[in-house]
Amino acid sequence: MKITKYESFLVPPRWLFLKIETDEGIAGWGEPVIEGKAATVKTAVDELMEYLIGKNPMNIEDHWNVMYRSGFYRGGPILMSAIAGIDQALWDIKGKYFNTPVYQLLGGKVRNSIKVYSWIGGDRPAEVGAAAKEMFDKGFTAVKMNATEELQYVDSYKKIDAAVKRIAAVRESVGADIGIGVDFHGRVHKPMAKILAKELEPFHPMFIEEPVLPENNEALREIANHVSIPIATGERMFSRWDFKKLLVQGYVDIIQPDVSHAGGITECKKIISMAEAFDVAAAPHCPLGPIALAACLQVDATCHNAFIQEQSLGIHYNKGTDLLDYLMENDVFKYENGYVKIPEAPGLGIEINENHVRKMAEIGHNWRNPLWRHTDGSVAEW
């Protein structure tokens, strides 16, 4: 079998889909994208696919190594996201060829389903108590929200109090049993992160996410010694070598690699298994489309330390276009009692509605994340 052609599709709300075809009529789908840089990743995909045309799609490990190691410059969000989407599509082809879900090719599953959480609140969180109750009533047992709006390196306690009040409202509305992930989103610098994390302790968050920017991960030591809340990070880390440093430092409790950013199924399986040796849990990052979520679930199925999965159905970014719009079956991601079953169909376990993909690709997108500024005019972290 040989790879004969590929196509990329920029589709709303902010995704990039990839289709790889073979001379045996089997096609695979992947989702190579960085939010806000989809067109840049598309160009990287074009460059990498020059090598793969005419190659046997079955040799996934070798193809991964060529894409990663053959370039003198490697790693980073663009190249690793391009590799990730190609890798997903190759696994999809291989699973379809052997008529089995990808998890069987990775050694088989350790679970039949995995807990999922739902986003509430948006970029500037508001009315989160009512939103959390709505998700709880729908059967979700965990939610995640942004902790704050923009914060200066040292800022007003008024903003801290407002953030604490929002988390308190969520806890009050849903009780003690529901998990609350609080995403600092890298918006909070170390001086304020210590204060905010300490103030949140009484509300027993499931985790605090990216309490500092990943380039400042050395600050996790001080935060970990300051609070007992589990610390999660990793959505902006892109290879096992990035995560190696984090795990050796020993101040993270939950890693969050993104299967569309961190080298795909091949790399994320290795990252999560490496974390298991450090007694660290995994909650893969995925505020993306249906192909990315399907790929995550295939990895989750095989990793003992994966305990919860992010998903973006109904997220504030998806207004007007959502995950299920691009699938032939609307119940493949059916959430029951806060869990989703691992897809059992061959490959990634989903069937893409290609006609709809092509229709929406004619619309396309040019999504960019917001640009925030502080009162003094300096750029704020979003």
Secondary structure in CASP SS format (residue, H / E / C, confidence):
PFRMAT SS
TARGET T0000
AUTHOR 0000-0000-0000
METHOD secondary structure of the structure
MODEL  1
M C 1.00
K C 1.00
I E 1.00
T E 1.00
K E 1.00
Y E 1.00
E E 1.00
S E 1.00
F E 1.00
L E 1.00
V E 1.00
P C 1.00
P C 1.00
R C 1.00
W E 1.00
L E 1.00
F E 1.00
L E 1.00
K E 1.00
I E 1.00
E E 1.00
T E 1.00
D C 1.00
E C 1.00
G C 1.00
I C 1.00
A E 1.00
G E 1.00
W E 1.00
G E 1.00
E C 1.00
P C 1.00
V C 1.00
I C 1.00
E C 1.00
G C 1.00
K C 1.00
A H 1.00
A H 1.00
T H 1.00
V H 1.00
K H 1.00
T H 1.00
A H 1.00
V H 1.00
D H 1.00
E H 1.00
L H 1.00
M H 1.00
E H 1.00
Y H 1.00
L H 1.00
I C 1.00
G C 1.00
K C 1.00
N C 1.00
P C 1.00
M C 1.00
N C 1.00
I H 1.00
E H 1.00
D H 1.00
H H 1.00
W H 1.00
N H 1.00
V H 1.00
M H 1.00
Y H 1.00
R H 1.00
S C 1.00
G C 1.00
F C 1.00
Y C 1.00
R C 1.00
G C 1.00
G C 1.00
P H 1.00
I H 1.00
L H 1.00
M H 1.00
S H 1.00
A H 1.00
I H 1.00
A H 1.00
G H 1.00
I H 1.00
D H 1.00
Q H 1.00
A H 1.00
L H 1.00
W H 1.00
D H 1.00
I H 1.00
K H 1.00
G H 1.00
K H 1.00
Y H 1.00
F C 1.00
N C 1.00
T C 1.00
P E 1.00
V H 1.00
Y H 1.00
Q H 1.00
L H 1.00
L C 1.00
G C 1.00
G C 1.00
K C 1.00
V C 1.00
R C 1.00
N C 1.00
S E 1.00
I E 1.00
K E 1.00
V E 1.00
Y E 1.00
S E 1.00
W E 1.00
I C 1.00
G C 1.00
G C 1.00
D C 1.00
R C 1.00
P C 1.00
A C 1.00
E C 1.00
V H 1.00
G H 1.00
A H 1.00
A H 1.00
A H 1.00
K H 1.00
E H 1.00
M H 1.00
F H 1.00
D H 1.00
K C 1.00
G C 1.00
F C 1.00
T C 1.00
A E 1.00
V E 1.00
K E 1.00
M E 1.00
N E 1.00
A C 1.00
T C 1.00
E C 1.00
E C 1.00
L C 1.00
Q C 1.00
Y C 1.00
V C 1.00
D C 1.00
S C 1.00
Y H 1.00
K H 1.00
K H 1.00
I H 1.00
D H 1.00
A H 1.00
A H 1.00
V H 1.00
K H 1.00
R H 1.00
I H 1.00
A H 1.00
A H 1.00
V H 1.00
R H 1.00
E H 1.00
S H 1.00
V H 1.00
G C 1.00
A C 1.00
D C 1.00
I C 1.00
G E 1.00
I E 1.00
G E 1.00
V E 1.00
D E 1.00
F C 1.00
H C 1.00
G C 1.00
R C 1.00
V C 1.00
H C 1.00
K H 1.00
P H 1.00
M H 1.00
A H 1.00
K H 1.00
I H 1.00
L H 1.00
A H 1.00
K H 1.00
E H 1.00
L H 1.00
E H 1.00
P H 1.00
F H 1.00
H C 1.00
P C 1.00
M C 1.00
F E 1.00
I E 1.00
E E 1.00
E C 1.00
P C 1.00
V C 1.00
L C 1.00
P H 1.00
E H 1.00
N H 1.00
N H 1.00
E H 1.00
A H 1.00
L H 1.00
R H 1.00
E H 1.00
I H 1.00
A H 1.00
N H 1.00
H H 1.00
V C 1.00
S C 1.00
I C 1.00
P C 1.00
I E 1.00
A E 1.00
T E 1.00
G C 1.00
E C 1.00
R C 1.00
M C 1.00
F C 1.00
S C 1.00
R H 1.00
W H 1.00
D H 1.00
F H 1.00
K H 1.00
K H 1.00
L H 1.00
L H 1.00
V H 1.00
Q H 1.00
G C 1.00
Y C 1.00
V C 1.00
D C 1.00
I E 1.00
I E 1.00
Q C 1.00
P C 1.00
D E 1.00
V C 1.00
S C 1.00
H C 1.00
A C 1.00
G C 1.00
G H 1.00
I H 1.00
T H 1.00
E H 1.00
C H 1.00
K H 1.00
K H 1.00
I H 1.00
I H 1.00
S H 1.00
M H 1.00
A H 1.00
E H 1.00
A C 1.00
F C 1.00
D C 1.00
V C 1.00
A E 1.00
A E 1.00
A C 1.00
P C 1.00
H E 1.00
C C 1.00
P C 1.00
L C 1.00
G C 1.00
P H 1.00
I H 1.00
A H 1.00
L H 1.00
A H 1.00
A H 1.00
C H 1.00
L H 1.00
Q H 1.00
V H 1.00
D H 1.00
A C 1.00
T C 1.00
C C 1.00
H C 1.00
N C 1.00
A E 1.00
F C 1.00
I E 1.00
Q E 1.00
E E 1.00
Q C 1.00
S C 1.00
L C 1.00
G C 1.00
I C 1.00
H H 1.00
Y H 1.00
N H 1.00
K C 1.00
G C 1.00
T C 1.00
D C 1.00
L H 1.00
L H 1.00
D H 1.00
Y H 1.00
L E 1.00
M C 1.00
E C 1.00
N C 1.00
D C 1.00
V C 1.00
F C 1.00
K C 1.00
Y E 1.00
E E 1.00
N C 1.00
G C 1.00
Y E 1.00
V E 1.00
K E 1.00
I C 1.00
P C 1.00
E C 1.00
A C 1.00
P C 1.00
G E 1.00
L C 1.00
G C 1.00
I C 1.00
E C 1.00
I E 1.00
N C 1.00
E H 1.00
N H 1.00
H H 1.00
V H 1.00
R H 1.00
K H 1.00
M H 1.00
A H 1.00
E C 1.00
I C 1.00
G C 1.00
H C 1.00
N C 1.00
W C 1.00
R C 1.00
N C 1.00
P C 1.00
L C 1.00
W E 1.00
R E 1.00
H C 1.00
T C 1.00
D C 1.00
G C 1.00
S C 1.00
V E 1.00
A E 1.00
E C 1.00
W C 1.00
END
